[in-house]
Amino acid sequence: MNPRKLAVLVILAAAIGSFFLFDLGQYLNLHTLKAQQAAIADRGGALLVSAAAGSGKTAVLTERAVQLITDPEQPVNADRLLIVT
């Protein structure tokens, strides 16, 4: 794994209080619903994820943040993200 990507994942894990230390889509074979995939892939700006307990909101937000930060075409600086769970 790329050291920079690992550092970003560790920072994200600490920042949102979760234990996701890997890119979920690549390493955990995360089975997401179409709505979750849409939330992860959306690049339109602010996003509200609202769903029932245990539905995967934190996993979606974590994966979205990782993809935004590591986007090869238009990466987003981690200090520009506000993620609240």
Buried (B, 14 or more C-beta within 10 A) or exposed (E): EEEEBEEBBEEBBEBBEBEBEBBBBEEEEBEBEEEBBEBBEEEEEEEEBEEEEEBBBBBBBBBBBBBBBBEEEEEBEBEEBEBEE
